[in-house]
């Protein structure tokens, strides 16, 4: 058993009924990956992001952003904006990162995009219902954002207890020295949902960022046998990152 970062492709079905805020926030939901004009396909999808602040900054998970791009062949980190077949490619530059909380802030080229507003994750309580929107199927079926909703089933430490010392990896040990709480959701996120905003279904205010799903067997079975348990990083950690970049 373990946790699996959600930055590859997957499949799902979702219910978006009775959430009128969806149409309002959808323009701010973007895909994140890499683009190289001469490659086939030219676009590589890695996860989801959402627009904030001045409409030119995008938040996603740090593990979604490509660590290296082939600059010699003019590959760039890219954000994909739009819907279905009407997709616009925006070159993106990483301006800030918080690896401890798996957060990255990108700045994109072009005109501003409608932005989402940030809420206060300290006000989130167990049992409350929230929604998240992203691209679990990537761009296989076009850039069509999908929404899930579920309750915050627990506010729990990011480190999952291990049965034996042999199961303690380097990353887990580092978490034990600086633990923090995350939101555990009874909603199924899929590969590609990394970076999706977790938001209030009435106001659309973002309270967290989806970044992991609990896996029961192996990474390969996360699509066929989803656990229905997902995790989100509280948005207040992003607020701290924005203060450092003077983008509050």
N, C-alpha and C positions, 0 to 999 in steps of 0.2 A: 504494500500500500504506500501511497505517497501523494505528493502534489505535482501538478503538471502545468507548466506555463502554457498559456493559450495563444501561441503566436504562429500556428500553422492552420491548415484547412480542416473543415468539418461539415456536418449537416445537422439540421434540426427543423422543428416546426414550432411556431409560437402563436400566442394569443395576444392581440393588441387591442382587444375591445375595451370600451369604457375608459380609455386613456386619451382624452382630447389633447393633452399636452404634446403628444407624439409629433403631430404635424408641425408644431411650433419649434421643437428642438431638432428635428431631423436635418435641416440645412447645416447644423453645426457638427454633425457626425461625419467624420472623414475616415478614409482608409490610409494606412501608413505602410511604406515599403521602399522599394527602389525602382528607378526607371533608367533604361538605356535604350535609346531610340533604335539602334541597329540590331538589338537582340530580339529573338522571337521565342516567347512573347516579350515585348519590351518592358512590361510591368511585372514586378514581383511583389506580391501582397504578403505582409507580415503581421498585421494586426489592425486595431482600431484606434482612433484618436478623436478628440473633440476640441472645438475652437473656443477660446476664452478671450477675455480682456478686450484688446483693440480690434479683434477680428483677424489678426495676423499671427497669432500664437496658438499652437496646438499642443495639447497635453496627451501623453501616451505612457506606456510602460517603458522603462529603460531597456528591457530585454527585447522590445519590439524594434527599436531603432537599429539598422544595420551597423555593425561595428566597423566594417570596411566596405568601401565602394571602389570600383575600378575606374579611377579618375582618368587614366590614360585612354580608356574607351568611352569617356564622357558619361559614365554611370553616376547618378546622383541619388541622394536620399530624397524621397518624394512623398507628397501628400496628394491623395486622389479625392477630388471634390466633385460633387454632383450626384446624379441619380441615374440608375439603369445604364443606358448607352450614352448618355450625355455626361461624360466624365472629363474633367479638366485636371491636368497634371500640374502641380505646383512644386517647384524645387524647394527643399526645406533645409534649414541649418539648425543644428543643435546648439542652443544657447545656454542651457542649464541642465543639470542631471543630479539625481539623488539615488545612487545605487542601493543604499541601505533600505529605501522604501520603494524601490523599483519605479522611479518616476523620471520622466524626461520632458523637457520643454523645447519645442521647435518653433522657429520663425519661418513663415512661408512668404514666397514672393506673390506679387499680384495685388488685386484689390481686396479690401476687407470682406470677411464672411460673417454672417450672423453668429453671435457668440452665445454660449451658455453662461448662466450665472452660478456662482459657487455658494453653497450653503455652509452650515456649521455641523461638522460630523460629531461634535460633542453633544448635540441635541438628539442624535439617533438613539432609539431604544429598541431592545429586543421585542419582537412581535410586530413591529411596524412593517408596512408593505412599501416596497420600493421597486423601481423598474430599471432595466439597463438596455441600451440600444447599441448595436454594433454589427459587424460583418462576419458571422460565424462560418459562412460558406465562401468567404473571400469574394473574388470577382469571377468565379466560375459561372455563376448565373447573373452576372452583372452587378453593378454597385447598388445593391438594394439592402438598406438597413433593416434589421430584424429586432424586435423588442421582446424581452422576457420580463416577468415580474415575479416576486416572491417575498417572503418575509425575512427579516433579519432574525435568523434562528439562534444566533449567539454572537456575542462580542467576546472574542477569544484571543489569547496570545498567538502570535504568528508561528511560534515554534510548536510543533506537534510532538508530544512525549514519545520517546522511542523505548521499545521493550528492553533492548540491550545496548551496551556501550558500542558494540560492533556496528550498530546502525547509525551512529552519530557521524555525519559527514562534516567537512570543514565549514560549509555554509550554515549548517544547523548550530554548530558550536559558536560561530560568530553571532548568531541571533540570540543565543543564550546570554551573551554578555551585554547586549543592548536590545532587550525585548520590547515589543509594542503590540497593541491590540489591532485586530482586523475584524471586518464584518464577515461572518459566516452566513451564507444565504441558502435557502432551500429552493434554489432555482438552478436549472442546468445551463451552464455556460459551455461553449465549445471552442476548440481551437480556432483562433481568429477573433475571439471576443476580447483578447488582451487589450487593455486600454479603453474599453467601453465605459462610458460614464454611468454611475449608479445615481439615480436621481429620484426626487420626490414626485410621485405620479400626478399630483395636483399643480405644483408650482414649477416643476422642471429644474429646481435647484439641485446642483450636483453635490452629493455627500460622500462619494467614494469612487474608486476606479477599479474595475474588475482586473484581476491579474493571475488568478490561479483556479484550478479545479482539483478536487480530491479524486484520486484514482484508486480503484480497488485492486487492480491486477498489474497492468503495464500501460505504458504510454500508447501502445498500439491499440489497446482496447477502449480508450477513452471515448471513441466515437460510437462503437458498437454497444458498449455497456457503460453509459454515463452514470456517475454516482448520484447526480442531483444535488451535489454539495459544491458550492463555489465560494470564492473569497474576494473581498474588495479592500483596497487600501483606503483608510479614512482620508477625506479631502483636506483635513487640516494640515497634513504633512505637505501637501502641495502648497498650501497657503504660506508655510514657512519657506519653501523654496522660492516662491514668488517675491517674498520680502527681500531675499538676498539679491534678486535680479531687479528690484525696484519696479515690479509689475503687479502690484497689489490691486 
